[in-house]
């Protein structure tokens, strides 16, 4: 028997990384919110790698934090090791990555949901989503019926989840949790277009069965750079990671059993991630490579489970044992949880607009892997945007739309809803045409004013932000006004850095522009330098050294935003516009771009088609 369980503002289906950010944002913006999870112990679970951040993903975490999200703060609280990736490259691609305590992260996030005002956390499987007049109606498997003004679907890999290990296949969510077995059919009946994607994870192995004696160590960075701008006390590195490699024997074992992989036997129909392939996929696709790297990482401070990053697989369990045992350091390794692939349902994101609301279903939003992306960070970013926009819509306020030139989050969402996806979408720095101005070090400058405007940044935090901007402006002014006179000490410092000495007074900012010189190099001769946060010095140094390139990108941004300012009617029938090619009409009617800039990024819409739209708009 069904029963009426209550009326709320926002429902969030799923309590993974997308669901958490969506629920917290909705509740913090004053909306009465309920988040549903199939298993209360799986809130904030990290079913794949026990880490947050990484190349481009670290940028997303910084932006989430600067907007008022929770992922960065919790990652700092649960950090085991922090590293800045790509230090040998330019500042645009520097990215933070934290090894985290997987269980602690889940525990901390669950408690934050439990203690959040306006938020209820329920263990329940949603089996039906229906439109009920102006409201949305949800039904649980236990027969509870709720009504909401907005619904955010953040089902991760649970929706129609199926596990594959060799010839074995069964319905399941990640880590052996029940899947969402009925919701997919309800969404199809509603009219959403779903597809099957696939992802995988490596085995977890027993730490005491690993021989670390001849493995390369990977230590954390000192001092630690945190994700969150709110983190006042720097966390400490607590663990070391290790590196090993596959070899010819590993390769041969996998090739001898490749027909038993569900990827190649035809059992798996879902499309897997292009940029995070399984080890058997790597062996086949990159057959010329003699070896592949793997990282041995701890899953937590109080567990003996170790994660084998780079070794996901869906081969049979006994084959996994064979090829893991062929690797240096793992000769006697004991598998605690075998590797597996998981296939799941997700939606075609072309059905959504830039607020992550479904175009034909007002009040219904999607976030995370449900939208065809992969990764905890991509999920959390979308959850935050969906939660904010659902709340703003309920409150009758203007939506928050992030553009490509302002954030990686904006790039991520624009790619999803404009270009669509053919495989699980992963954020990379190369996806942004403006990456020099979308650095992780300036995420607060770009995103905190937006977070303040929507209501997620507190007075105290905003005052700290404004003070930082003031100190930065004063320091930049000091660099421009301070003149360094030539003398023996000055030239000794300069020449020691393999750059030419000075013969007349030189402004400090002009010295800083030299590639060989930096704040650190000039500290001996910079006698008036104030004691500022390292992040301020870092930002200024980057902006000074890359000023010409940054100005060039800012000019490109201005041009792009002029295109973005030319709005297109959301209900426009493009078949009525003479001069558009048939393919362009079809693609434009499918995506329904909100402006000319978005239209220009749709695959199949040519510059000639954009010219036609410009003429049509002018008329």
Secondary structure, 3 states (H helix, E strand, C coil): CCEEEEEEEEEEECCCHHHHHHHHHHHHCCCCEEEEECCHHHCCCCCCCCEEECCCHHHHHHHHHHHCCCHHHHHHHCEEEEEEECCCCCHHHCEEEEEECHHHHHHHHHHHHHHCCCEEEEECCEEEEEEECCEEEEEECCCEEEEEEEEEECCCCCECCEEEECCEEEECCHHHCCCECCHHHHHHHHCCCEEEEEEEECCEEEHHHCCCCCCEEECCCCCCCCCCCCCCCCCCCCCCEEEEECCHHHHHHHHHCHHHCHHHHCCCCCEECCCCCCHHHHHHHCCCCCCCEEEEEECCCCCCEEEEECCCCCCCHHHHHHHHHCCCCCCCCCEEECCEEEEEEEECHHHECCCCEECCCCCEEECHHHHCECCHHHHHHHHHHHHHHHHHHHCCCCCCCCCCCCCHHHHHHHHHHHHCCCCCECCCHHHCCCCCCCCHHHHHHHHHHHHHHHCCCCHHHHHHHHHHHHHHHHHHHHHHHCEECCCHHHHHHHHHCCCCCCCCCEEHHHHHCCCCCCHHHHCCCCCCCCCCCHHHHHHHHHHHHCHHHHHHHHHHHHHHHHHHCCECCCCCCHHHCCCCCHHHHHHHHHHCCCEHHHHHCCCCCCHHHHHHHHHHHHC
